Amino acid sequence: MKPIDARIIRNKPIAPDCYRMQLKPSKPFKTAIPGQFVHIRLTKGYKLLLRRPFSIYNITDSGNIEIVYQVLGKGTEFMTSLKPGNKVDILGPLGNGFRINNQTPVLVAGGVGVAGLHLLLKRLAKRHKDIYLLPGARSKDKLYCLPDLKKLCQHITIATEDGSMGSKGLITTALSKFLSKSEIRPVRAKSEMVIYACGPKGMTEAVRQIAITQKIPTQLSLEERMGCGIGFCRACVCKVKNYADAKAPACANALAGRSAGKQDWQWATVCEDGPVFEASQLEPQMNTDRHG
Amino acid sequence: MKPDTKVKVGPLTLKNPVIVASGTFGYGAEFSREIFANINKVGGFITKTITLKPRRGNPPPRIVETPCGIINSIGLENPGLERFCADYLPYFSRFKTARIVSVGGEEPGEFNEIIKTLARRKGIDGFELNISCPNIKKGGVSIAQSPDVTRQIVSRVRRLTGLPLIAKLSPKVTDISVIARAAIDGGADIISLINTVSAMAVDWERRRPCLGNITGGLSGPAIKPIALKMVRDVVTETRAPVIGIGGIMTAEGASAVQVGTFNLIDPAGAAGLADGLTKLLKKRNIKSLRDIIGTLENPV
């Protein structure tokens, strides 16, 4: 895996604290799977030392990459200063993405987590008539990319924590309510649907619990503080069931041979084994989010 | 003419002085062809530390960026000796560079057990004794803080193998040359230094430490001046062969070094340094790297 140069084509705010950036890699991206990410080295200097991982929001016809980032820390703050023509260095596409099947898709996004679901939505729209999307955020101004999403999906249920748009409360509460209704048309049994979720740790953990309780096949894209991005440093770990117990086929290959004997659980890397995991593979995740 | 980058460090001969540090490239299994080729370009490859029994390591977050550095607290997560031999060593032994296994433990007996087993296996060119990990509760850095325990562990291991033995030291001591002397007295061939510097970072808004383990080890350019001073201390006091570690990100100034943090930023970085070194020597018209090692002079 060799880093390649990428030139900034566009970098514009789409909300008060959120930007959309288009990058032209020196080799065009052709093959990214939804849910995969790019790992960006912002400067060659020593100030922002580590790479920053971003979900691939979109791939243009010419093979450019688009990402959507929320300004949360020093790295993303620096990114807002990048101008068209500036160069960064990227590794990617990395990680195991979402697996698309024929089940009726229900997508759940928390905040900037929509950035991790847009490419999936785009691919799903090619084979599914009915796709259900539940985006949630703290407030209306943090519901990013809605115009893009509306183009690809007719069934959208919104929740905001302050009630400024959609129902008031958490998106996971809205998901429970949504699942209790039987109006999801082509679905007769819960096993006929699949939930895809991306968002902060507290949210993906709540979705995991719903998935397990209601026995709904679910794929979760997890977040963790990352080092190398390719599985070597073992910094970005999450708790998974022991490989021998994990029946889900999801990252079976990734985890094969890494089982630590007879332990009841083991660590998997978010960067290489994930970032997408089957809910049934995961142990309860600790909420260590920096931003709550 | 291509400059000669070959170096001799104690009994180890390296094709160039760039060694990938422990914990930054795993054990060499499951490498892509590209990374395999890159590792073969560097002078040496040190595995992630192996302990006798598997270790799960510390809870996340395990990494945080700080000014010009990173703090990590992986906690020696590793599959243990048995699985290392079965699943990883066959891959590791295929590398065409100096193949060094990093060995850790909570007590002296653990080091013995591991070296006893590995000394019988083919495909290993040396051992690095990790007696300085800041991220485990027992053993770890406490060993390299005591000259007596350091000497004891090295001397017991020395009897078990004729392969080059490197003792990796911690900066968390009053006088590192005393520990280096103890390691050499115990039979170490080479001293590598420094391991990461004990450190922590806090998220004041959440009133929480940034790392799951609260504290960790600082690495990267931030610690290079500290490492350089300690390398000088050890070299002037003991004349022992030394491998420098800490914040190496460019080819300039390298003699025999380990590269750690930079591998996390750029998996092709260390191989690039090895190439860069050749170019640098050519530019400065230096025929052999060995000509300039140990030539640092005192200010007039």
Chai-1 contact restraints between the chains, C-beta under 6 A:
chainA,res_idxA,chainB,res_idxB,connection_type,confidence,min_distance_angstrom,max_distance_angstrom,comment,restraint_id
A,M1,B,P267,contact,1.0,0.0,6.0,A-B,restraint_1
A,K2,B,A268,contact,1.0,0.0,6.0,A-B,restraint_2
A,P3,B,D266,contact,1.0,0.0,6.0,A-B,restraint_3
A,Y46,B,C68,contact,1.0,0.0,6.0,A-B,restraint_4
A,Y46,B,P221,contact,1.0,0.0,6.0,A-B,restraint_5
A,L49,B,E65,contact,1.0,0.0,6.0,A-B,restraint_6
A,L49,B,I70,contact,1.0,0.0,6.0,A-B,restraint_7
A,L49,B,G220,contact,1.0,0.0,6.0,A-B,restraint_8
A,L50,B,E65,contact,1.0,0.0,6.0,A-B,restraint_9
A,E224,B,P60,contact,1.0,0.0,6.0,A-B,restraint_10
A,R225,B,P61,contact,1.0,0.0,6.0,A-B,restraint_11
A,R225,B,I63,contact,1.0,0.0,6.0,A-B,restraint_12
A,G227,B,I63,contact,1.0,0.0,6.0,A-B,restraint_13
A,G227,B,L264,contact,1.0,0.0,6.0,A-B,restraint_14
A,C228,B,L264,contact,1.0,0.0,6.0,A-B,restraint_15
A,F232,B,F25,contact,1.0,0.0,6.0,A-B,restraint_16
A,F232,B,G26,contact,1.0,0.0,6.0,A-B,restraint_17
A,C233,B,L264,contact,1.0,0.0,6.0,A-B,restraint_18
A,R234,B,I74,contact,1.0,0.0,6.0,A-B,restraint_19
A,R234,B,E77,contact,1.0,0.0,6.0,A-B,restraint_20
A,A235,B,R62,contact,1.0,0.0,6.0,A-B,restraint_21
A,A235,B,I63,contact,1.0,0.0,6.0,A-B,restraint_22
A,V237,B,P60,contact,1.0,0.0,6.0,A-B,restraint_23
A,A260,B,P54,contact,1.0,0.0,6.0,A-B,restraint_24
A,T288,B,P61,contact,1.0,0.0,6.0,A-B,restraint_25
A,R290,B,D203,contact,1.0,0.0,6.0,A-B,restraint_26
